[in-house]
Amino acid sequence: MRLPGSDGYPDPGMECPVCRNDDSRVIDSRPADGGRAIRRRRLCPACGHRFTTYERPAPVLNVRKRNGRVEPFDSQKVRRGIAAALADRPVSENSIEDLVEMVEVAVAEMGGTIESGQIGSLVLDRLRNLDEVAYLRFASVYKDFQAGSDFERELAELEGGPVDLKG
């Protein structure tokens, strides 16, 4: 059985950099970067252009939870949290996907093991500009609001005003 990407077999989804055809053919594969990557020479059947791609394993990203437990980063968990905060809000699905992608990129740049609070902060920073109601919803869970005064304080900070809860 031949797998997509094995020599000579079309590899749907690998786009030719010249004509944008997404049906390239692998003509040569070999280890690269000391065995940490695979170098593939490809041929576009549409325009005949030859190009090289490199495959490397994705970095392992871990999250340290508040209780000290470490688990693999899961962008679907981030997406669910964002979607819950944005429920019934006038925000497009594309905006949600863009926000999740921005968080994923930021987490990948940090690398290694990151604190769950850092992920929460990344989401909050981006929600602040996207939708203030969703920001407050997410903040109420992320910052563990216990009373109405917590909402008042966060709303005052969101609006850039002084935080005065004495009335």
C-alpha positions, -999 to +999 in steps of 0.1 A: +000+000+000+014+034-010+008+064+013+003+100+001+037+116+000+057+084-006+078+086-037+059+091-069+025+093-054+004+125-056+003+144-024-030+164-022-027+196-003+010+204-010+007+235-031+031+244-059+047+277-052+045+287-089+011+278-101-007+270-068-017+235-080-023+214-049-014+180-065+024+177-064+043+144-067+072+134-045+102+124-067+128+120-039+129+117-001+158+116+023+167+125+059+178+160+065+190+181+095+208+152+111+178+129+108+155+154+125+136+162+093+127+147+059+136+166+027+113+159-002+118+170-038+085+175-055+073+179-090+042+198-100+024+179-128+005+211-139+035+233-146+065+210-143+081+231-115+104+212-090+105+224-054+117+212-020+098+208+012+110+198+047+089+179+072+098+183+109+079+171+139+058+197+156+072+209+189+058+193+220+039+220+239+027+213+275+005+232+298+010+234+336-025+236+351-032+255+384-031+223+404+004+216+391-006+188+366+010+190+332-009+180+300-004+185+263-016+218+248-050+213+232-061+241+209-096+226+209-099+234+246-089+270+239-115+271+211-143+257+234-135+284+260-135+311+234-167+298+218-184+297+252-175+333+259-187+343+225-220+324+226-248+345+211-225+373+203-223+389+169-188+375+161-181+355+129-168+319+130-138+332+110-130+357+138-131+328+163-108+307+142-084+337+138-083+342+175-076+306+182-049+306+156-033+337+171-032+320+205-018+288+190+010+308+173+018+327+205+019+295+226+041+278+200+066+307+201+068+303+239+076+266+235+081+239+261+058+240+291+037+271+297+014+280+326-024+278+319-026+314+332-004+325+303-029+310+278-058+327+297-040+360+295-034+356+257-071+349+252-081+378+273-058+402+255-073+392+222-109+391+234-106+426+248-104+439+212-129+415+197-159+417+220-161+433+255-190+411+267-171+379+257-141+394+274-160+398+307-175+363+304-141+348+299-125+369+326-152+358+351-141+322+347-104+328+342-101+352+371-126+332+392-150+361+400-168+356+433-190+387+435-206+415+414-177+438+426-153+416+406-173+424+374-174+461+383-137+462+388-130+444+356-154+466+336-138+497+350-104+484+340-117+474+305-131+509+300-098+524+312-114+543+340-104+544+377-112+514+397-134+528+426-159+504+441-168+526+471-197+541+452 
